[in-house]
Amino acid sequence: MDRPRGGAEAVTVAVIDIGTNTVLLLLVRATATGRMEPLLSEQRVPRLGRGVDADRNLRADAMERVIGVLLEYRAMMAPFGPDATVVCGTSAVRDAGNRDEFTRRVEERTGFALEVLSGREEASWTYRGALSGMQGITKATVLDIGGGSTEIAAGDATDVARLISLDIGSVRISERLFRHDPPTHPELEAAIELIENLLGNVKGFSFEGSTLVGVAGTATTLAALAQGLKAFDVTAVARYRLSRDVVEHLFRTLRVMPSAMIRELSGVMEGRSDVITAGALILREVMAHFRFDEMIVSERGVRYGLAMREIERYHTKGA
């Protein structure tokens, strides 16, 4: 039987975010008032973007790993019967020469239609999602350090005024420049030069009086490490304040550790131990370059933004 639409009835939305490093699932129930109750939140690390920076193509084994995760998520979502499902691809997918092949494989094997977000779309929806969990912020800069790209979006409490997507990410930097584990001093210097050159191209942003909000794996992982968490705790990570001094300390600690040792620090390092040093370096450089003394961590991001989009569409359709 079709469900009635419109009004303040609860609507269930699923969003799957296929990133360079991770595939994330969010299933929320929400009403027209905008309150979202998470029902499922899952993370897998199939590393779709492995080799994309060098080859400009998604590898067959990586595509198969992601399809396996999507099939797992489809089974997990089925009992909830979501009213809308969004499966989006970000940096690794949009940069790949064979993204059409991947899109076709995903649809044929899972039944999901893949929506490939542009860098600007990703930044915009990430901004909305991140701020949906924040109160009292009138001017914000949302920073999303992903595996393949970094998005910076600035605006007020609801709308983005300026945004940019940069081709630097924790996986991309690690694969392109780090040949040793841990990276050597010359490798780190090369990474700093690349990051600074790209940050120097960020024009037309006004960061004065803006609150820096960090989303995605680098931000949440560093927040967990700063608190000595052995397992991920969303209540401890959400709205945690990371000072520039703490970020500097974390980077200096990680830069001299091999990935096997980093992995032993915490369960949150699973799938990230070989790229978190690059992520911490990007964050350090952004905070220094734009003179941010601290960053507030948000556990929300593009998944929440796209969920809000679908909820609005659902209620508009039923109005």
BELZI-V91568 format. One record per backbone hydrogen bond with DSSP energy under -1.0 kcal/mol. NH is the residue of the N-H (numbers start at 0). CO is the residue of the C=O. If there is no record, write none. Layout:
nh=<NH NH>
co=<CO CO>
This chain:
nh=<10 12 13 14 15 16 17 18 22 23 24 25 26 27 28 29 33 36 38 39 41 43 46 48 49 51 54 55 62 63 64 65 66 67 68 69 70 71 72 73 74 75 76 77 79 80 82 83 85 87 88 89 93 94 96 98 101 102 103 104 105 106 107 108 109 110 114 116 121 122 123 124 125 126 127 128 129 130 131 132 133 139 140 141 142 143 145 149 150 151 152 153 154 155 160 161 163 165 167 169 171 172 173 174 175 176 177 187 188 189 190 191 192 193 194 195 196 197 198 199 200 201 209 210 212 213 214 219 220 221 222 223 224 225 226 227 228 236 237 238 239 241 243 246 247 248 249 250 251 252 253 254 256 261 262 264 266 268 269 271 272 274 275 278 279 280 281 282 283 284 285 286 287 288 289 291 294 295 296 297 304 305 306 307 308 309 310 311 312 313 314 315 316 317>
co=<29 27 83 25 85 23 87 21 43 16 41 14 39 12 36 10 30 28 26 26 24 22 20 19 46 48 50 51 58 59 60 61 62 63 64 65 66 67 68 69 70 71 72 73 76 77 11 11 13 15 114 17 89 90 55 95 97 98 99 100 101 102 103 104 105 106 86 88 117 118 119 120 121 122 123 124 125 126 127 129 130 154 210 152 212 150 148 165 143 163 141 161 139 158 153 153 151 149 165 145 146 168 169 170 171 172 173 183 184 185 186 187 188 189 190 191 192 193 194 195 197 198 206 138 140 295 142 215 216 217 218 219 220 221 222 224 223 232 233 296 236 294 292 242 243 244 245 246 247 248 249 250 253 257 258 261 229 265 266 268 268 271 271 274 275 276 277 278 279 280 281 282 283 284 285 286 241 211 239 213 300 301 302 303 304 305 306 307 308 309 310 311 312 313>
